[in-house]
Amino acid sequence: MTQLYPRIKEIARIYHSETIAIRRHLHTHPELSGQEAMTAAFVANRLEQMQIPFRSGVGGFGLVAHIRGSLTGDACAALRADMDALPIEEKNDVSYRSQNPGVMHACGHDAHTAALLGAAKILHELRDSFGGTVKLIFQPSEERFPGGAKAMIAEGALMDPAPRCIFGAHVFPELEAGEAGSAAGPYMASTDEVYLTVKGKGGHAATPHQNTDPVVIGAQILLNLQQVVSRLAPPVIPTVLSFGRFIANGRTNIIPHEVKLEGTLRTFDEQWRAEAHRHITRIAQQTAASMDGVCEVFIDKGYPFLVNDPAVTELFNTTAKAYLGDGKVHTLEQRMTAEDFAYFAQHTPSCFYRIGTASRKKGITANLHTPEFNIDEKSLETASGLMAALAIDALAKG
């Protein structure tokens, strides 16, 4: 319904300063996964002010709201935003810096929530111009297994009414503010957490022959596990196995009794994913045994890989190009990052897309999950307006 785009842009512009204020409030008061009580209360208060009906406490601190159009139509389209923050100490010197020590919106979920509230404002004002229902999903706990999406789905977030499609947006510092992008088909990887505990016999570092050194065993396991990607993974299936933590809590002259390794496995194929779990377990345990040690393996199976429905992604491309301009919409590459939006995509035809938030001119380029991450807040006007346009266009598909 391109005839509504000028009005959508006008409302997005009028409420841009309010959307910024919402984002800054959330950025100042971040909450970790499963702890989003104040964030949920803030969102609820905003929905009440707009007189938009909602249900709270869905899958934890989740909220589900509905905006019903006045025209004839019984279709439903959904929009989703996540609300949780990360355990990162912010380094930005801004007036809205996090006031919660060690917690920061370093992945832009404050912007996602603010943009969805902005879209709600637009859709509520335009409800006499469309038919059907827009479902707004404010999701907790995206950053921590098992993920808030799964819990919300289990508690009926995609029911009464069931949406014909669902859109999720994520900030993207690789694109400039005012731009957007996505990709059809498999777009984001599955993610599993790998925990290894290597046990040996500790002792004095000066008498290694009397010990079974778990540090050396752990190092050998780490090296041997490189075979999982380099020699065992099918070359046509993107796969990552990375370890970011190796804890050997001894000293310069103390060999510990055990060490711990923690890593992540990511891929795009469920059969290979299961095989990789077996390979990791086998290699780790056999390597330890060959060196007179023991390795306990725990693999916490996380989110599935995310598949963007081709038809819904085509709708995104058509709307985004008409709303933003053809040159500002990009086809993106697959990413080895993961998202529990994948659970929504397993139930409902979906499109997970990216909103550009960078400004090279302003020096706003820091990556996600870093203490310096920030956004060009002009992107909030783009994000809220595009969300509203996508919902209305999805309902208009008949």
N, C-alpha and C positions, 0 to 999 in steps of 0.2 A: 504494500500500500504506500507507494512512493509519494503520493500526494500528502501524506502525513509527515514526511521527513522534515520539511521546513518547520512545522510546529514542534516536532520532537526536538530539533536542534535549538529552537527558541527557548523551550522550557528547560532543556539541559543547560543552556547558557544562563538563564535567569537564576537557577538554583545551584550554579557551579560553586559559588562561594559557600553555600550551605553544605554541599557535598565535601568540599575541602575541610570545613570545620568538623564534619563527622569523621573524616579520615584522620585528622590530627588528634581528635579526642581518643579514638581507638589506638592510634599509634602511641600516645602518651600513656595509655593504660593497657598494655598487652597482657594476655593471659595464655598460659600453656595449655596444651591439649588436655581435655577433660576437666579444665578448671575455668571455663569461660562464663562463669556466673554473671559477672558484671557486664561483660560484652553482650550476653543474651538479654539481660535486663535493659540495657541501653537500646538494643534493637527493638525489643518489645515496646518500649516507651515511644520510639519513633513511629512504629506501626500504629500504635494507639492514637498518636497525634494526627496521623493521616486517616484515621478511622478505617483502617484496613484490617479485616478479621484475620486472626491467626491462631495457631495452636503451638504452645511452647512445651518444653520438656520432651521433645521427640528425639530419641536416641541419645539421651544425655541432655545437653544444653541446646539442642537444635530447635529451630522454629520453622513452621511451614505456614505461609500466608497465601491468601487467594485474592486476586483482583478480577472481578467479573465484569465483562463488557455489557453494555446495555443493548447492543444489537443482537439479532438472532444468531445463534450458534452455540453448539455444545462441545466444541473442541477444547483441548487444554494443551498449553505449552508451558514448560518449566524453565526457570532460571535458577542457577545455584551459585552460592558464594560460600567460601570457608572462612572461619573466624579466628582460628588459633594462631599463636605466635611460637617463636623458637627460643631455646635456651642460649641466647647470645647476648653479650654485653654490647650495647650500642655505642658507637664512637662518633656519631654525627653531632655536630654542635648546632642544634636547631632548637627553636622555642618549644617544639612539641616532642623533644627527645623523651624516650621511655623513662618513666618514673619508677619502674619496677626493676630493681637491679638484677642483671643477668637474664633478663627476658626482653625480647625485641621482635617487632614485626619485620623480620628480615626477609620474608618471602612474600610480602605484599598483601597478606590476607586482610589487613586493615583497608587497603584500597578496594579489594574485592567486595567487602561488606558495604563500604561507603557507596560504591558504584551501584550495587543492587538496591540499596535504599534510594539512591538517586533515580534509578530506573522505576522503582515503585512510585515515586512522586510523579514522574512523567506519565506512567500508565494509569495512575489513579485520575489524573487530570484529563486524560484522553479516553476514559472508559466509555464515553458516549459515542466513540468513533470506531469501536471494534466489537465483535461478538466472540463469545467463548470465555475461557478462564485462563489467566496467567497464574501459575503456581510459583511462589517465591520460596526457595529453600536456603535457609541460613544454617550451615553445617558446622558442627564442632569437630575437633580432633582429627584433622586431616594429616597432621604431621606424625602421628603415632599409631602403630598397629594396635588393634585391628582396624582402626579407621572409623570415623563417624558416619560415613556414607552407608556402610553395611548396617550399622545399628539403626539409622534413620529409615532405611528401606524396610527392615524387619518390623518397624513400628508404624508402617503405613504411609511413609512420606510420598510414595508414588501412587497412592490410591485416593479415591474420592475427591476429585476425579483423577483418572490415570492420564498422564500427559502423552500426547502423540510423539513428542520429542522433548529433549532437554539440552540446554546450552550451559556450559561452564566456561568462565573466562579466567585467565591468569596473566598477571603482569609479566612483561618480557623486556629486560633491559638491552636486548640485542636489536630492538626496533625503536625508532624515534616515537615520541608522543604524537598521537594523531594517526598512527599506523596500526595495522592488525594483521594476523595471519593464522593459518591452520593447515592441516593436511588430512586427506581422506585415508581411511584404512588404519592399520596398526600405527599408532603415533607415539605412545609412551610405553616404556618397558614395565614388565612385572618387577617386583622387588622382594627379595628375601633377605633376612638377616642371618648371618652365619656366626656361630659362637663355638670356639674351640678351647678346651681346657686340656693342656698338656701336662702330664704328671710324670715326675721322675724321682730322683733322690738327690736332695740338696746337700750342701756341705761347704767346706772351705774351698775357696777358689784356687788355693795353692796346691790342693790335692784332687785334681779333677778325675784321676783314675779311681778314686774311691766313690765317685758320684755317678749318677745318671743325669746328665745335664739337660733339663727341659728347655733351656734357652736355645741350645744348639738344635735340639729336636724340633722346637717350634720354628726356628729359622729354616730348617730343611723342609718341614711341612709347607711353609709359605712358598718356598721355591718350587717344590713338586706340584703344588696346586696350580701353578701357571700352566700346566699341561691341560687343565680343564678347558681353557679358552684356546690355547695355541695348537692343541693336537686332538682334543676330543669333541669340541663343539663343531657342528656342521658349519662350514664356512659361510653358508647363505643365511644363517640365523645370527643376528647381532647378539653378542654376549659380553658381559662384563663381570669379572670377579675381582673385587678390590678389597684389600684389608687396610683399615685406617687406624687400628688399635692393636698394639702388641705390648702387653704388660708383663714385665719380668721384675717383680718387686724384690730384687736382691740388693747387693751393694758391690762395690769394686772388689771386695774379697769374700763375698757370699754368693754362692749359687743357690737359688731358691728351689723349693720342692715342686713348684708348678708355675706355669705361665699361661696367660690367656690371650687369645687372638679374637678379634671381632671384625667382620667384614660384610660385604653385600654382594649378592648375586642378582644380576638383571638380564632379562632376555625377552624374546617375543614368541616363544613357542612352548605350550604347556607340556607336551611330551618330552621335549628336550630339557625343560626345566626340571621335571621329575628325574630324568636320567642324570642331570648335573648334580642333583642332591646326592644320588647314590655314589657318583664318582668322588665328590668332595669327601663323603664319609669314608669310602674305601681308601683313598689315597692318604688321608690324614691318619687313619687308624693303622694302616699297614706301615706307613713311614715311621710312626712312633714305635710300633712293635719291633721293627727291624733294628731299632736303636735301644731296645730294652726299656722303652717307656710305654705310656698309655695315653691315648687321646680320646677324650669325651667330646662328642659332636652333637650340637643342637642347632637345627636350622628352623628358624621361625618363619613360616610361610606367610608372606605379606600380600600386597595388592596384585591382582592380575594385570596383564598388559592391557592398555587402553586402546580401543578401536573406535575411530570416528566413522559413523555411518556415512556412506558416500552421498546419499540423497540429502541428509541434513547438513552435511558439510558444503554441498553445492548451494543449498539455501543460504548458508552463512556467507559464502563467497559472493553470491548475487546481491544479497542485502548489503554486505559490507562495502562492496565496490560502488553500489549506488549511493550509499550513505556517506562514505568517506572519500570516494574517488578511486578510480581503477588503479592508479599507480601507488596507492597507499595500502593495498591488500596483497599479501605475499603467501606463496606456497612454501611451507616450512619443511625442514628435514625431520626425520625421526629423531626422538630424544631418548637417551637411556635413563633420564629421570623418570619418576613414577608418581602416580596420583590415584587416590582412592575414588576419584570420579569414575574410574574404570568400572566400579560396581554399578553405578547408575547406567553406564553404557551397556552393561550386560542385560539390563532389564528394559531399557527404553532407547530407541534410536537417538543418537547423541552427536554433539559436536563440542569438543573442547578446543577453545581457540585462545590466541595470545593477543594481548593489548600492549602496544609499544609504550614504554614509560621513560625512555632515555632522552637526554638532551646533551649532545656533545658540546653545544655552545655554552651551556650552563655548567658543564662538568659533571653531570649526573649520569654516570656510566657504571657504577659499582654493580657487581654481580649479586644474584640471589644468595641468601644464606651467608652473607658477609656482614661484619659490624658497620660497614659504611653504606649499606644499601639504602637507597632512597628513590623517589620517583619525581618526575616532572608532573606537578599536579594538574597541568593542562590535560593530562591523559584521563583524568576523572570525568571531564565533560564528554570526551569521546566514549569512554567506557559505559557511562550510564545511558547515553543516547543510543549507542549501538545495541545495548541489551534490550532496550524498549523496542527498537525497530525490529530486532530479530523476533521477539515475542509476537508482535503484531503481525508481521509477515508470515510467521508459522501458523497463526490462527487463520489467516486469510487463505491458506492453501486449500481450504474446504475440507 
